[in-house]
Amino acid sequence: MGFLCFLQRRLKLSSRRARNSAAKPDVETLEIPIEEGVLQPLLGAGDSHLHYLQRYSGSKITARREKIVLKGTPQENSRTSETLLEMITLVRRRGSITTRDIDTIVKISGLRPLAPPPDEDGMKSIILRTGERVIGTRSGGQENYFQAITGNEITFSIGPAGTGKTYIAVAAAVAAFLRGTFDRITLVRPVVEAGESLGYLPGDIREKVDPYFRPLYDALMEMIPPERLRKFLDRSIIEVAPLAFMRGRTLNNTFVILDEAQNTTGAQMKMFLTRLGENSKAVVTGDLTQIDLPDKQQCGLMLIQDILKGIQGVKFVYLDEKDVVRHRLVKAIIRAYDEFQTNQNEKENTGKKE
């Protein structure tokens, strides 16, 4: 309460009328001082929380060093500042804030959206803003997936190609990393050879395995400026590594993603999941229709669904063709393959009965 009273006194002292506005003579500028440790999580990655709140505010909201500046009428500034004070209190108490928290606060404050709610270009939740690019969920399944990542320590995403399994996981990892929730991001894939032995490929081990990780690099390059990403990779703050390199490690304060998990064995899946240390989160993605293991019955992603069923903090999310966000033909291709496989299974079952 003491902190809120202090802020409210500072708000009154720092409030001043703008003298240069013939169209709106009652416009004022209001400055809200905020300590640095609170400002970053309050603003969100790429100032996403600020942009989100702007939809509900008639005041123009900008962030400067250790303060937020409101420019609007006294009434608009008053309503917006009350909302910001509630957000500041929540961040101070919990260390972070989400767009859902902001929704709750603005509803209690009685604010109404001045623009359409955060459904930008068909998006449901905005995960990350980077430059001019906005990354968010685009289907009900993807929304459930993102909320599962947010609310659980381990999330499994199982679904066909094009449903955003890897992309959303990487976006959630980058957003959490930029907020300071985690110190590192580790992206892992099993290296399963398909017709060409790694031993015969040119280059050192990194050059040999890099082609396997191109989808992860592509996603990262869309979310982090190239120079900054290069520094993170050089310092191993963001690490891309084969699954075999995880053995014996403990990952503390890390957001870790296991991609293409349908190509792990049961033993490999156990090894990966037991790498988690304090304040870490894991996302495991895979497509059970694209198993490259010699013995598909040993697929770790298939086995783990029964092993971890019902454990608190572990969530399984299943995506399907409705969640495909690639070219429109991808949905048709997936549907055609599903129908073909169903017909094949029916023929096999009929043959066995005869």
ChimeraX attribute file (.defattr): number of C-alpha atoms within 10 A of each C-alpha:
attribute: neighborCount
match mode: 1-to-1
recipient: residues
	/A:1	7
	/A:2	7
	/A:3	10
	/A:4	13
	/A:5	10
	/A:6	10
	/A:7	17
	/A:8	16
	/A:9	11
	/A:10	15
	/A:11	17
	/A:12	12
	/A:13	11
	/A:14	13
	/A:15	18
	/A:16	15
	/A:17	16
	/A:18	15
	/A:19	11
	/A:20	9
	/A:21	11
	/A:22	8
	/A:23	7
	/A:24	12
	/A:25	12
	/A:26	14
	/A:27	22
	/A:28	21
	/A:29	18
	/A:30	26
	/A:31	24
	/A:32	21
	/A:33	17
	/A:34	17
	/A:35	10
	/A:36	12
	/A:37	12
	/A:38	18
	/A:39	20
	/A:40	19
	/A:41	23
	/A:42	26
	/A:43	21
	/A:44	25
	/A:45	21
	/A:46	18
	/A:47	17
	/A:48	21
	/A:49	20
	/A:50	18
	/A:51	16
	/A:52	19
	/A:53	21
	/A:54	18
	/A:55	17
	/A:56	22
	/A:57	23
	/A:58	19
	/A:59	25
	/A:60	15
	/A:61	19
	/A:62	16
	/A:63	15
	/A:64	12
	/A:65	10
	/A:66	14
	/A:67	15
	/A:68	19
	/A:69	18
	/A:70	25
	/A:71	21
	/A:72	22
	/A:73	20
	/A:74	19
	/A:75	14
	/A:76	17
	/A:77	25
	/A:78	16
	/A:79	18
	/A:80	24
	/A:81	22
	/A:82	15
	/A:83	22
	/A:84	20
	/A:85	16
	/A:86	16
	/A:87	20
	/A:88	21
	/A:89	16
	/A:90	18
	/A:91	19
	/A:92	16
	/A:93	11
	/A:94	9
	/A:95	15
	/A:96	20
	/A:97	19
	/A:98	16
	/A:99	17
	/A:100	10
	/A:101	13
	/A:102	19
	/A:103	16
	/A:104	10
	/A:105	18
	/A:106	23
	/A:107	14
	/A:108	10
	/A:109	14
	/A:110	10
	/A:111	17
	/A:112	12
	/A:113	16
	/A:114	11
	/A:115	10
	/A:116	9
	/A:117	16
	/A:118	18
	/A:119	13
	/A:120	15
	/A:121	9
	/A:122	11
	/A:123	19
	/A:124	17
	/A:125	21
	/A:126	20
	/A:127	23
	/A:128	25
	/A:129	20
	/A:130	16
	/A:131	11
	/A:132	6
	/A:133	10
	/A:134	16
	/A:135	19
	/A:136	25
	/A:137	23
	/A:138	21
	/A:139	20
	/A:140	14
	/A:141	20
	/A:142	28
	/A:143	19
	/A:144	15
	/A:145	25
	/A:146	24
	/A:147	13
	/A:148	21
	/A:149	26
	/A:150	15
	/A:151	12
	/A:152	15
	/A:153	18
	/A:154	22
	/A:155	25
	/A:156	25
	/A:157	28
	/A:158	25
	/A:159	21
	/A:160	22
	/A:161	22
	/A:162	19
	/A:163	25
	/A:164	24
	/A:165	29
	/A:166	23
	/A:167	18
	/A:168	22
	/A:169	27
	/A:170	24
	/A:171	22
	/A:172	21
	/A:173	29
	/A:174	23
	/A:175	22
	/A:176	23
	/A:177	20
	/A:178	19
	/A:179	18
	/A:180	17
	/A:181	18
	/A:182	20
	/A:183	17
	/A:184	23
	/A:185	26
	/A:186	20
	/A:187	23
	/A:188	24
	/A:189	24
	/A:190	21
	/A:191	17
	/A:192	17
	/A:193	11
	/A:194	9
	/A:195	6
	/A:196	9
	/A:197	10
	/A:198	15
	/A:199	10
	/A:200	8
	/A:201	12
	/A:202	9
	/A:203	11
	/A:204	9
	/A:205	11
	/A:206	11
	/A:207	11
	/A:208	15
	/A:209	18
	/A:210	15
	/A:211	10
	/A:212	17
	/A:213	18
	/A:214	11
	/A:215	14
	/A:216	18
	/A:217	16
	/A:218	11
	/A:219	16
	/A:220	19
	/A:221	15
	/A:222	14
	/A:223	20
	/A:224	17
	/A:225	12
	/A:226	12
	/A:227	9
	/A:228	11
	/A:229	17
	/A:230	14
	/A:231	12
	/A:232	16
	/A:233	13
	/A:234	11
	/A:235	10
	/A:236	13
	/A:237	16
	/A:238	23
	/A:239	15
	/A:240	21
	/A:241	20
	/A:242	18
	/A:243	20
	/A:244	14
	/A:245	12
	/A:246	17
	/A:247	12
	/A:248	10
	/A:249	13
	/A:250	15
	/A:251	19
	/A:252	17
	/A:253	19
	/A:254	25
	/A:255	28
	/A:256	30
	/A:257	26
	/A:258	25
	/A:259	25
	/A:260	24
	/A:261	27
	/A:262	25
	/A:263	26
	/A:264	28
	/A:265	21
	/A:266	16
	/A:267	11
	/A:268	20
	/A:269	21
	/A:270	13
	/A:271	17
	/A:272	24
	/A:273	15
	/A:274	15
	/A:275	17
	/A:276	21
	/A:277	14
	/A:278	10
	/A:279	14
	/A:280	21
	/A:281	23
	/A:282	24
	/A:283	27
	/A:284	26
	/A:285	23
	/A:286	24
	/A:287	20
	/A:288	18
	/A:289	13
	/A:290	13
	/A:291	19
	/A:292	16
	/A:293	16
	/A:294	9
	/A:295	9
	/A:296	16
	/A:297	12
	/A:298	16
	/A:299	23
	/A:300	19
	/A:301	26
	/A:302	19
	/A:303	14
	/A:304	14
	/A:305	13
	/A:306	9
	/A:307	9
	/A:308	12
	/A:309	11
	/A:310	11
	/A:311	8
	/A:312	10
	/A:313	12
	/A:314	18
	/A:315	21
	/A:316	17
	/A:317	18
	/A:318	16
	/A:319	23
	/A:320	17
	/A:321	18
	/A:322	12
	/A:323	23
	/A:324	24
	/A:325	17
	/A:326	12
	/A:327	9
	/A:328	9
	/A:329	10
	/A:330	17
	/A:331	20
	/A:332	12
	/A:333	12
	/A:334	17
	/A:335	14
	/A:336	12
	/A:337	12
	/A:338	13
	/A:339	12
	/A:340	12
	/A:341	12
	/A:342	12
	/A:343	12
	/A:344	12
	/A:345	12
	/A:346	12
	/A:347	12
	/A:348	11
	/A:349	11
	/A:350	10
	/A:351	9
	/A:352	8
	/A:353	7
	/A:354	5
